[in-house]
Amino acid sequence: MTDPAPPPSLQGLHAIVTGGGTGIGAAITRRLAQLGLRVSILGRRAAPLEALCEQIPGTAAYTADIADPAAVETVFARAGDAFGPISVLVNNAGIALSSPVADTPLGDWQRQLDVNLTGAFLCIQAALPAMRAAGWGRVVNIASTAGLKGYPFVAGYCASKHGLIGLTRALALELAREGITVNAVCPGYTETDLVEDALRNISTESGRSREEALRRLTSLNPQRRLIRPEEVADAVAWLCGPTAAAVTGQAIAVAGGEVM
């Protein structure tokens, strides 16, 4: 079986974006809505999800912990009833906790694996039946440059994101003849609340100012800047489009030329 004729546009198709209320997820939600998709956004906090939906027509908000199998099954069914079969899944939800490996509590390690890796796995399982029935679909996993290389003091985050890229590559091969592509987008340090938390942690642990901490992070980017969420969203939008049918199993860095 070869990739069937793609839809002439993404207009009217249903996308689910996890972690869609703020930062990269919000930018992705906006970009997909601009392309005409109906977007269901998932997150753990209702307020930012509902605020975003008020700004963007054709979106709906659902609260769920994606590490909970029952919650994922329920919310995907509700979203499908509201907006129709799922054609696009963007696994963006994630957490990052910082500590030396020797001092990392097992609970922190496990929670990062549960959300960043198992959560994506559960969402993929929930979305695949509709994509397979249609013979067309797009799965985009928001990984990180931490899924392509190591960084100190975030071993749990690195391990979970490496696992997410492995899942991406394996699933892409499983689905290669079914018209469904699976890719990962790997942002470098991006202008998000997650990075703001990292800057605060670096300042606290090192005694450096926020500006010094920011210079430390941006020194990894040859462009000497943070990535904008909209730049990540544009990469996702391209991968979701009908012209990206031959792109699958890839881990695409959006990182200003950072060497992996």
GIGI-V179735 format. One record per run of one state. SS is the DSSP state (alpha for helix, beta for strand, coil for the rest). FROM is the first residue (numbers start at 1). TO is the last residue. If there is no record, write none. Layout:
SS/FROM/TO + SS/FROM/TO
This chain:
coil/1/13 + beta/14/18 + coil/19/22 + alpha/23/34 + coil/35/37 + beta/38/43 + coil/44/45 + alpha/46/55 + coil/56/58 + beta/59/63 + coil/64/68 + alpha/69/83 + coil/84/85 + beta/86/91 + coil/92/100 + alpha/101/103 + coil/104/105 + alpha/106/134 + coil/135/136 + beta/137/142 + coil/143/144 + alpha/145/147 + coil/148/154 + alpha/155/174 + coil/175/179 + beta/180/187 + coil/188/189 + beta/190/190 + coil/191/192 + alpha/193/206 + coil/207/209 + alpha/210/218 + coil/219/226 + beta/227/227 + coil/228/228 + alpha/229/240 + coil/241/241 + alpha/242/244 + coil/245/250 + beta/251/254 + coil/255/260
